């Protein structure tokens, strides 16, 4: 957290590139390959989502609408299944 506060973290695009490098370095013969790659891909997806939300703030307003509508609303149901 201190690194992020100090501005020492990766920019989102650089973070995604770094994760891609880490995936490429994994050994497909390793028993944990699938688990490790899945974890890295999930991390990449999280960063991509955060980056997308920064670039397209309209998504944030949609998210606020879903939160205020509640998880049982039709809008919440559509969002969870899209």
N, C-alpha and C positions, 0 to 999 in steps of 0.2 A: 504494500500500500504506500509505503514511503517513497518508493521509486516512482509510482504513478503521480503522487502529489508533487514530486520534484521534477516531473516532466521527463523522466528517464525511461518510460515505457515505450514499447513499440507503437508506431502508428498502425491502425487496423490493417492496412494493406501489407505492411511489413510483417506484422504478426502472422497473417495468413501465409505469406511466403515462407516464413520460418517454420510454421507447422508443416507445410508441404515438404520442406527439406527434412524435417524429423521423420515424416512418413516414409520418404524415400530411403532413409537410412535404416529403416526397420528390416530385419531379416525374416523373409517369408517362411523360412524353415523353423523359426522359433515357435515353441508351443504357445506363447502368449501373443503372437503376431496379431491375430484377429482382435483380441481384446485391446491391445495397445493402439492399433490403428483406429479402431472404433472410438476410443477415448480421444484421440487426436482429432478425428473428424468431428466429433461432438463439440470439442473446444473451438474448432474452426467455424462450425455452424453458429455457435454463440457469438463469436466475434463478428461474423458476417451479419448476423441479425442486429447486433448493436450498431454496426456501421450503417446498415440500411436505415435503421431508425433515426440516425443522425442526419442522413442525407434526405430522407423522406419523412419529415415530421408529421405528415398527415396520418401515418400509421399510429403515431402516439395518440392523436385525438380519437382514432378508432379504438385503441386500447382503452382509453379512458371511458368511452361509451360502453364498451363491453364490461368493464369493472362496475360501472354504475348500474348497468342492466342486470348484472348478476349472472352466475354460471348456468342457471336454469332457463335463462331467456332464449329465445329463438336465435338472436344474434350471437350469443355465447356458444350455443350449440353448433352453429355454422362455422364459427371461427375455430373451434376445437376439431372439427372434422374436415377442414379444408387443407 
